[in-house]
Amino acid sequence: MKNTKINFITALLLLTSTSIAQTSFELSIENSNDEVLADVAEGPNNELVFVGRSYFPNVEAEPDGIILRVDSLGEIINTVMIDSLDYCILHNIHFYNNHYYVLGAIRQNQETEYKLSYYKYDTDLNLIDYTYSNLPDGRYFGYMNSIIDSDENLVLCGYTNAPPDSTSEYPAQIDGYFYKLNLEGDSLNSHYFYTPDIWSKLPIGIIENLDNTKYYICIREIDEVYNSSLLEMSKDFTLLDTADFFTSGNPVPDTLAHSYFGNPVRLNNDSILISGVHNRYPNDFIFTIINETGEILKYRYFITDNYSKPAEYYTASKKGNKVFVGYTSNMNPPNAYYSTDTSHLQILKIDNSLNTIWRTTLGGDAYYLLHRVLATSDGGCVVTAYKYISDNNPEHVRNIYIVKLNSMGEIQWTENLISDQSISIYPNPVQNRLHFDIASNAQIKSVTIFNHNGQIIMKENSNTDINTSQLNPGMYILQIKTTEGVIAKKFIKS
């Protein structure tokens, strides 16, 4: 990251009745890069690891993958940039058996095709293994939703983007897929299909059935009246074929219309929670509980008549008996990513009967877009979104926005560490000694250098410079913690 500003509010709350330590913080990372985090997983010691992509405006380059590791108090531990490839976007992350599994899309150079990327990391984000798997020619992943199933396989669904193909029977640009990998990154099975004429009938969420013998797939807008469907599919994908894909399954009205992030959540043995935007009243968000045959057991509307635009993006997560859901209100569909409007993130804790326990509204001062809500082991949840400020932003730079809520939906803080200073470093590239100046009266607490993989190479207490003579040539990240906040900037050792 360069020219980074981190707005940081944190707190530690001890619930004496349960002896569970809870934390809450708000973290906004602002720099000259356009950065979006797509997913998050909780690791040991309540650490959070986020994945996404980072893009440098005004540079003829494709996006780089980014992995951000944050401790339970919201302090950044390390950052891994995957920038040695021509193109890299990280979509999903899972924590399982003390390892992180990261899925995304890469292109090694402009002469090669896009591929599915698999990375396996230890808890310190040291890379253990990786594989790249082929996709159909010319396609790349536009959206990915994945699970680790009971057979310890990574199962993916979503859609691929492709340029128009005049030789194809269905020259659609957005097409669905299913893909399965084992935990070593080996491809086990895949299925791709063309969508006829329009791109709205797509798989957007996957879950196993109760006895773990097959999958249920959430299908978006399965017919002309915008009903969606829960499709049954065998574990080897043999029950699915393109011919009857759009007539199979059990219709689930009013539930997934216009929704992209459709991860279903099992509430108990008899019920699955899905959610979306009402197809006739697009300002209304609907939660629906269904059984495994697709029968609607209960539903509830959240009427957002104070907002003028649909609340399209949402997610849901459950840990233990705690269920969290979220969506973006006042979203702007014609300009969904770079709106000049303001929006809100609506985060709710609900029970298994869809009753609201609490509701927290975030944002409102800029345009926010929600990507994930993850239930955490301390009884709270973490919110992953981005923040876009349209004023004086010709490059359309979006900023990372992370909020950790406690079990009561609150952000409480004991200290306010807000940094708005900038840093100048020189020379860059550097050989023997790197100098830095901070444009404020902040006192430096520590200076840390991270390598390309996010590992700490050097840490000192210094006010003006740091010795870089022992560093190997390459790119590094300088992180300076001050009494006012944290600053990070890249530099090159020549």
Helices and strands as residue ranges (DSSP letters): E 5-15, E 20-30, E 34-42, G 44-46, E 48-55, E 64-70, E 76-82, E 87-96, E 99-107, E 115-121, E 127-134, E 140-148, E 153-161, E 174-182, E 187-192, E 202-208, E 214-220, E 228-234, G 242-244, E 250-252, E 265-268, E 271-277, E 284-290, E 296-303, E 314-319, E 322-329, G 333-335, E 344-350, E 356-363, E 367-375, E 381-388, E 398-405, E 415-418, E 423-426, E 433-438, E 444-450, E 456-460, E 465-467, E 474-482, E 486-493
